[in-house]
Amino acid sequence: MADFTRPRIFRPPSESMSYYLPLTSGCSNNTCIFCYYYGSRLQMRDVDEVKQEIDALHLFKTQGIAVPGMDRTVYVLASQWDGRRVFIQDGDALVYPFPKLIEILDYLNERFPDLERIAIYATAQDILRRSVDELRQLKDRKLTILYIGLESGGDQILKDIGKNTNAEEMVAAAQRVEEAGLTLSVMVILGLGGVERSNEHALASADVLSRMDPEYGAALTLTVVPGTPLHDMIERGDFHPVSPFQSLRELRTLIEHLRVTNCFFSSMHASNYLTIRGTLPNDRVSMLARLDQVIQKGDARALRPEGFRGL
């Protein structure tokens, strides 16, 4: 569509080498009080416009030719892309109409038959709107990994932050993804319960994440975005953010109580004060030992400086 605005790039750390292909801009669930997307207007990109970008990308990668008038971002991304992975934007691009999504995936695979995988952000609602057969159709077209934000396992916290879902829906979505044979990566946000509900948030998140039992899990740390309702609440003193070391204690509680089958769990996102990673349950002891070492020393120099944290 003519008024489609290409979104900023927000992506998981594991998609750092992917090509970022927008199908939507914004998020259908625009009520999360902490989120950059709060109040955003969801835009759906026209299929023909997406195909034009795919064609331009193909022409540039095969012949080095740039199409006049094409967004410069395409060529900035293309110049460093190895042709292996594509990440579909934006905040919950699985909301894109299913027949159109299938059409675009077919076209993308036709132009780039050597793609290894395609990834996408999704909400629990997005996933539960799709049948197992529909999710398998995505897998058949190399869309094999879904990233979902659990944020918190506490239903009251989810309600308070405007997530518009609950723990049971999160678990049901994870079960549907597993049944379809897709890979699931689940994110939790440290600090989302504030000081008062810090431990409750960590324990509830560990419980629900364990029930979801994803192949990948990630901890992010709450980053306050100016202009959001949460920012205003903090300014009024209605929400008390956890300190950096309190967030690490939440991370420790989360890792200690997670009971997953075989999950690569990390805090590699730029929002975090400390990077921890390993496979649970095998690496639990070493991950906790590393956290204990940093927490007990209490030296802020071991943490990522505030100015280097990002969304």
C-alpha positions in Angstrom: 0.0 0.0 0.0 1.2 3.5 -0.8 1.1 4.6 2.8 3.0 1.7 4.3 5.9 2.8 6.5 8.9 0.5 6.7 9.3 -0.3 10.4 12.4 0.0 12.6 14.3 -3.2 13.0 13.6 -5.0 16.2 14.8 -8.6 16.0 16.0 -11.4 18.3 19.8 -11.7 18.7 19.9 -14.9 16.7 18.5 -13.1 13.6 21.5 -10.7 13.4 22.5 -12.1 10.0 19.1 -12.3 8.5 17.4 -10.2 5.8 14.5 -8.3 7.4 11.5 -8.4 5.2 8.5 -6.3 6.4 5.0 -7.6 5.9 3.4 -5.5 8.6 4.3 -2.4 10.6 3.3 -2.1 14.2 1.6 -4.7 16.3 -2.0 -5.9 16.5 -1.7 -6.0 20.3 -0.8 -2.3 20.8 -1.8 -2.0 24.4 1.3 -3.3 26.2 2.1 -0.4 28.5 5.9 -0.9 28.3 6.3 -1.4 24.6 7.6 0.7 21.8 4.6 -0.4 19.8 2.1 1.0 22.3 -0.7 2.8 20.5 0.8 2.1 17.1 -1.4 1.6 14.1 -1.0 -1.8 12.5 -0.3 -1.6 8.8 -0.5 -4.4 6.3 1.8 -4.3 3.3 0.4 -5.0 -0.1 1.5 -8.4 -1.5 2.7 -6.8 -4.8 4.9 -4.4 -2.9 6.5 -7.2 -0.9 7.1 -9.1 -4.2 8.8 -6.1 -5.7 11.2 -5.9 -2.8 11.9 -9.7 -3.2 12.6 -9.1 -6.9 14.9 -6.2 -6.1 16.8 -8.2 -3.6 17.2 -11.1 -6.0 18.4 -8.8 -8.8 20.9 -7.2 -6.5 22.2 -10.5 -5.1 22.5 -12.2 -8.5 23.6 -9.3 -10.7 24.6 -6.4 -8.5 21.9 -4.2 -10.0 19.9 -1.7 -7.8 16.4 -0.8 -8.8 15.8 3.0 -9.0 13.4 4.2 -6.3 13.7 1.1 -4.1 14.1 1.8 -0.4 17.8 2.2 0.4 17.4 -0.1 3.4 17.0 -3.0 1.0 20.5 -2.5 -0.3 22.1 -1.8 3.1 20.7 -5.1 4.3 21.4 -7.0 1.1 25.0 -6.0 1.0 25.7 -7.9 4.2 23.2 -10.7 3.8 24.6 -14.2 3.2 21.4 -15.5 1.6 20.6 -18.0 4.3 18.0 -16.6 6.6 15.0 -14.2 6.4 13.3 -12.6 9.4 9.7 -11.4 8.6 8.8 -8.1 10.3 7.1 -6.6 12.3 5.9 -7.0 15.9 3.6 -9.9 15.2 3.7 -10.5 11.5 1.9 -13.8 11.8 -1.2 -11.7 12.0 -0.8 -11.1 8.2 -3.7 -12.8 6.2 -2.8 -16.4 5.9 -3.4 -16.9 2.1 -1.3 -13.9 1.4 1.5 -15.1 3.8 1.6 -18.4 1.9 1.8 -16.6 -1.4 4.7 -14.5 -0.2 6.5 -17.5 1.3 6.2 -19.4 -2.0 7.5 -16.4 -3.9 10.4 -15.9 -1.6 11.4 -19.6 -1.9 11.0 -19.5 -5.6 13.4 -16.5 -5.8 15.8 -17.9 -3.2 15.6 -21.7 -3.2 18.7 -22.1 -1.1 17.2 -20.4 2.0 17.8 -22.3 5.2 15.0 -20.9 7.3 12.5 -18.1 7.7 11.5 -16.7 11.1 8.7 -14.5 12.5 7.4 -12.9 15.7 4.0 -14.1 16.8 1.6 -13.7 19.6 -0.3 -16.5 21.3 -3.4 -15.2 19.6 -1.8 -15.3 16.2 -0.8 -19.0 16.8 -4.2 -20.1 18.2 -6.0 -18.6 15.1 -4.1 -21.0 13.0 -4.8 -24.7 12.8 -2.0 -27.3 13.1 -2.3 -28.0 9.4 -1.9 -24.3 8.6 1.2 -24.1 10.8 2.6 -27.2 9.0 2.1 -25.3 5.7 4.4 -22.6 7.1 7.0 -25.3 8.0 6.8 -26.7 4.5 7.8 -23.3 3.2 10.8 -23.0 5.5 9.1 -20.7 8.1 10.3 -23.0 10.8 10.8 -20.8 13.9 8.4 -18.6 15.8 9.4 -16.1 18.5 6.8 -15.4 21.1 6.9 -13.0 24.0 5.6 -14.6 27.2 6.8 -11.5 29.1 5.5 -12.9 32.4 4.0 -16.1 33.7 1.8 -14.2 36.1 -1.7 -13.6 34.9 -2.2 -10.5 37.0 1.0 -9.0 35.7 0.0 -9.9 32.1 -3.3 -8.1 32.7 -1.7 -5.1 34.3 0.7 -4.6 31.4 -2.1 -4.9 28.8 -0.8 -8.1 27.2 -4.4 -9.3 26.4 -3.6 -13.0 27.0 -3.0 -15.3 29.8 -0.7 -18.1 30.8 -3.0 -20.9 29.6 -3.2 -19.4 26.2 0.6 -19.2 26.1 0.9 -22.9 27.0 -1.8 -23.8 24.4 0.0 -21.9 21.7 3.3 -23.6 22.5 1.6 -27.0 22.4 0.2 -26.2 19.0 3.5 -25.1 17.6 5.1 -28.3 18.9 2.4 -30.5 17.3 3.0 -28.7 14.0 6.7 -29.5 14.3 7.9 -25.9 14.3 10.6 -24.5 16.6 9.6 -22.1 19.4 11.6 -19.4 21.0 10.0 -17.7 24.1 11.0 -14.4 25.7 10.6 -13.3 29.3 11.1 -9.7 30.4 13.0 -9.3 33.7 11.7 -6.5 35.9 8.2 -6.5 34.5 6.6 -7.0 38.0 8.5 -4.1 39.5 10.1 -4.3 42.9 7.0 -5.4 44.8 6.3 -8.4 42.5 9.8 -9.3 41.5 10.0 -12.8 43.0 6.4 -13.5 42.0 7.2 -12.6 38.4 10.3 -14.7 38.3 8.7 -17.8 39.8 5.5 -17.6 37.7 7.6 -17.0 34.5 9.7 -20.1 35.3 6.5 -22.2 35.8 4.8 -21.2 32.6 8.0 -21.3 30.5 8.6 -24.8 31.9 5.1 -25.8 30.8 5.7 -24.3 27.3 9.0 -26.3 27.2 10.5 -24.4 24.1 13.7 -25.3 22.3 14.9 -21.7 22.9 14.3 -19.4 25.8 15.5 -15.8 26.3 15.5 -13.3 29.1 15.3 -9.6 28.2 15.4 -6.8 30.8 12.7 -4.1 31.0 13.8 -1.0 29.1 11.6 2.0 29.8 10.5 3.7 26.6 9.6 7.4 26.9 6.0 8.2 26.0 4.6 4.9 27.1 2.2 4.5 30.0 4.8 2.6 32.0 7.2 5.6 31.7 4.4 7.9 33.0 3.7 5.5 35.9 7.4 5.5 36.9 7.4 9.3 36.8 4.4 9.4 39.1 5.9 6.9 41.4 3.2 4.3 40.7 5.7 1.7 39.4 9.1 1.0 41.1 11.6 -0.5 38.6 14.0 -3.1 39.9 17.7 -2.3 40.1 20.2 -4.0 37.8 21.3 -6.4 40.4 17.6 -7.2 41.3 17.1 -8.1 37.7 20.0 -10.5 37.9 18.4 -12.1 41.0 15.2 -12.5 38.9 17.3 -14.2 36.2 18.9 -16.5 38.8 15.4 -17.5 40.2 14.2 -18.1 36.6 17.1 -20.3 35.7 17.0 -22.2 39.1 13.3 -23.1 38.7 13.1 -23.8 35.0 12.2 -27.4 34.3 12.6 -27.8 30.6 13.5 -30.8 28.4 16.3 -29.4 26.3 16.3 -25.6 26.0 19.0 -23.2 25.0 18.5 -20.3 27.3 20.2 -17.0 27.1 20.3 -13.4 28.2 22.1 -12.2 25.0 19.7 -9.4 24.1 21.1 -5.9 24.3 18.6 -4.9 27.0 20.4 -7.1 29.5 23.0 -6.1 32.1 24.8 -9.5 31.9 25.0 -12.2 29.2 24.4 -15.7 30.4 23.8 -18.6 28.1 23.7 -22.4 28.2 21.5 -25.4 27.7 19.1 -26.4 30.4 19.1 -28.5 32.4 22.7 -29.5 31.7 24.3 -26.1 32.2 22.2 -25.0 35.1 24.9 -25.3 37.7 27.5 -23.3 35.8 25.0 -20.7 34.8 23.9 -20.2 38.4 27.6 -20.1 39.5 28.3 -17.3 37.1 25.3 -15.3 38.3 26.2 -15.9 41.9 29.7 -14.7 41.3 28.5 -11.4 39.8 25.7 -10.8 42.3 27.9 -11.5 45.3 30.6 -9.2 44.2 28.1 -6.4 43.5 30.5 -4.6 41.2 28.5 -2.5 38.6 31.6 -2.6 36.4 30.8 -6.2 35.5 27.4 -5.1 34.0 26.6 -3.6 30.7 26.5 0.2 31.1 23.1 1.8 31.0 23.9 3.8 27.9 24.8 0.6 26.0 21.5 -1.1 26.7 19.0 -1.1 23.9 15.7 -2.5 22.6 
